[in-house]
Amino acid sequence: MANNANPRIVVGVDGSPASEQALRWAVDYARMAGGSVTAIAAWEYPAFYGWAGLSVPPAEGFNPEELAGRTLSATVAKVVGDGPEVRITEAVLPGNAAQALLEAAAGAALVVVGSRGLGGFSGALLGSVSRHLTEHAPCPVVVVRDGQVPGRAAG
């Protein structure tokens, strides 16, 4: 059950402009609601790794978990700077983004995602992650559309 006195806001971050806007929205909302933000980045090995007939290992030094962590930290620093007004926890989780965010949403007051992340098709209204979350999340979901004015959470 979500704690209404100090709501935890979960936000998906993949380094895309839409996820930056979602993080801005989540931080602004958490500030107004007296809550905290859990910024989530998910990682998994590329789909072609391990396919039958393909024995191409990941490039030497390729570490998707480390890359996701660096992307998450860089995005948080870019969006909120060194002294955020709310408590922000960063978490890098294995698996696909939709599943990682669903698991992180347990007990959260709200999940916030961009309408399309790095894998989005330019004409799609919702990306696969945002659509999956709106259908399956255990709490309310906010989908921040591309081009939404940054820092303007509805109150």
N, C-alpha and C positions, 0 to 999 in steps of 0.2 A: 504494500500500500504506500502511495506517495505521501511524503511529509509536507503538508501544506504550509507549515510554519517556516520551513527552509527548503523550498522546492528544488529538486535536482533536475537540471535541464541537460539532456543528452543531445549532442550535436555531432553529425557525421562530417569528417574533414578529409578531403582527398587532394587538396591543393588547387582545385578548380576555382574559377571565379565564383561560381554558384555556391561552393562550400564556404568560401570566404564571406559571402553575403549571409549565409546561414549562420556562421559563427558570430558575425556582428549582431545579427538579430537575436541570437540566443544570449549573448552577453548583455545586450541592452535589456532584454526581457528579465533575465536573472537579476540584474541591478534593480529594476523597478519592483520585482517581486520579493526581493530579499533572499534570493536563492544562490545556487552555485551551478557551475557548468562542468560537465564531463565531456571533453572533446575526444572523439573516437576516430582512429584510423585503422582500417582493416587491411590485411595483406594475405596473399596466397601466391603460390608459385604459378607462373604462366600456364595456361591451359595446355599448351603443346608439350610441356615437360611430362614425360612418362607415357605419352600416347604410344600405342603399339606401332612398331616400325620406326619410331623416332627415338634414337638413342642420343640425342643432343642434350648434354647436361647444361645447366645454366652457366653463363659466362663466369670465368674465374672471378671471384670476389663479389658476384651478384648476390645480394642479401636483401630480399624484398621486405623483411621485417625492419631492418635498419633503414632502408629507404623510406618506408612508411613513417617511421619515427622521426626522421629528419624532416620530411614533408610536413608532418603534423606540427612539430616544434616551430618550423619556419613560418607556417601559416598563422599559428597562434601569435608569434612575435610580431608578424606583419599587421595583423588585425587589431591586437589589443596593446601592443608595446610591452614595455618592461613592468609597468605597474597597473595591472588590470584592476578595475573597481570591484570585481567579484572574484571569488575563489574559482580557479580553473584547474581541473585535474586532466592530465593527458593520459590516454591509454591506447596502446597499440595491440590489437587483437588479431589472432589468426582466423582465417576463413573469409568467406565472401562478406561484403559490406552489409547486405541486408540481414544476414544471420547474426553478425557481430553486433549490429545496432539493436536488433530484437532482444538479444541476450542482455545488453547493457541497459535496455529500457525497463527491465524488471524493477519495479519500485520507483521509477522516475515519474515526475509530474508531467513531462513533456519531452517529445523527441523532435528535433529540428534538422531538416536536411535541405539541400539545394534541390531545385527541380530537376537538374541534370548535372551529373558529375563528369569526370574525364571520359567516360565511355559513352556518353549520351549522343543520340542522333540529333542533329541540329533542329529538325522539325518536330520532335516529340514534345508533347506538353509535359509529360512526366517521364522520368527515367525509370529503369527497372527497379532500382533500390527504393526510390520514393513511392512508387506504386505498391511495391510489396509491403512497405511499412504502413501505408494508409490502410491496407487490407488486413494486416496481422498484428500491429503493435498493441501492447497491453495498456497503452495510455494515449492521450491525444497526440496528434502529429501535425507539425507546421511544415509546409513545403514552401520555401522561399523561392519565388520565381526569379529567373534571370532578369537583371535590370531593376529589381526592387530597390528603392532608395535605401542605402546602407544606414544602419543605426536608427531605423524608424520602426520599432516594434509596436504593435497595437497594444494599447493599454487597457 
